[in-house]
């Protein structure tokens, strides 16, 4: 829970400072911005995979292998 708060408040702001235009692909707000503002879907999909599907898949894999304490 604390990581989610830090991620949205601190990490998204710091990621926004990355030069070159790759920040929207790493920010968690890209998914919401794509749904509300009509921004391109590629950053939203990348953000979805990186911050939602990847941790979900890793957690499922660890749970199946009984690595969860």
Protein Blocks (a to p, Z undefined) as FASTA:
>chain_A
ZZmmmmmmmmmmmmmmpghhlmmmmpmklmmmmmmnopafklmmmmmmmmmmmmmmmmmm
mmmnopaZZ
